């Protein structure tokens, strides 16, 4: 039979085991986000940049890690790779889930991307540097 002391100990151990999970809920700069891209602070938001050959996808999150509707957002990306520089313009996905930029590039280690975004009307432009492939 379980004693009250054992029950409290089991509850305490369960709560302690849950603490790291709660800490992972925040998207710290440089970490991987829920879509597999690199996360950086982007003004009052977090940006998660996912790079695939020819396509950059930028997801926006508020500081409570909730997705931000990107339909009113605009921005650009400067890609730095193998000594070359290329600029791409972001356009919102129709459902507002992210911004997408398309162009000729290879998503390879060493790719660096500088993103400038205006998240919406009346919100100041924000900039962040990403190394999305690694």
N, C-alpha and C positions, 0 to 999 in steps of 0.2 A: 504494500500500500504506500502511496506517495504521501510524504509529509508536506505541510505548508512550506517548510524551508526548502525542500526539493522543488516544489512548484515555483517559488520565487526565483530560485537559481536557474531553472529552465527558462523562465520568462526573461530574466536578465541576459542570459546567453543568447536568446533569440533576438532581443533588441540590439545587443552588441553586434551580432552578425548582420543585422539590417543596416547599420550605420554606413558601411562603405558603399552600399547600393544607393543610399540617399545622396552621398557625396558625388557619385558618378552622374547624377541627374544634371548638374551644372556643366555647361560647355566651356571649359577653360581654353584660353588661347593656345594654339598649337596641337590640340587634341584632335581626335577623329570624331566627327559628328554622327548623327543617326543615319545619314545617307552614305557614309564612308569617306566623306571629304574632310579636308583640313579646316579647322575652325580658327577664326581670328576675331578680335574685337573690331567692330566696324561702326564707329561713332556710338550712338545709343543702342546699337544692336550687336548681335553676333552674326558673322557671315560664315557659311560653310561652303567651300569651293570644291567642287568635284571636277576633275579633268579627265577627259577621255579623248582619244585622237579626234581632233577637229571640233570638239564641243566642250565648252566650259558651262557648268551649271552652278549658279550661286543661290543658295537657300538662305533666307533671312530669318532670324529668331530674335525675340525680345529678350531682355535680361532675366526673364522667368523661363527661358528656353521654350517658349511657345512660338510656332511658326507665324511669320508676319506675311500678310497678303502683299504680294509684289506687283500687283496690277498697276499701281501708281508709281512704281519705282523706275528709275533709269540709271544707266551707268556705262562704264567702259572698262576694258582690261588691257593692260600693256603686258605682253608676254615677252620674256627674256629667255632665250634659249640658244645655245651653241654660238654665242657672239652676235646673234641677230635679235632685232626688236620688231614686234608686230603689235598693232592695235586692233582690238575688236570691240564692237558695240553690243551691249546687253539689251535684250528685249524680254518683256515678261511673258511667261507661259500664259496661255488663255485662262487657265484655272487659277492663276495667281500664286501657284505653289513655289515658283522660283523664277530667276532671271536666267536666260540662256544666251550665249555668244557662240557663233560658229565661224570657223576659218581654217585655213590650212596650217596645221601644226601637229606635232607628235607629242603625246603625253608621256614624257620620259623623265627619269631621274635627272635632276638639275634644272628642270623647268621652274622658273620663278614668274609670278604673276602679281602685278600691282593692280588692285581693283579700286575704282572710284565709283561711288554709288550715291545717288540722291534717293533715299528710301521712299519719299512721298512728298506731296506739296507742303511747303512750309518747314521742311526738315533739312537741316544743313547737310552739305556734301560730306561724305566720310570716305576715308581711304585706309586700305590695309594691304599688307604684303603677305603673299602666300607662297609656299613651296608644296603644291598639292600632290606631287608624286614622290613617294619615298618609301 
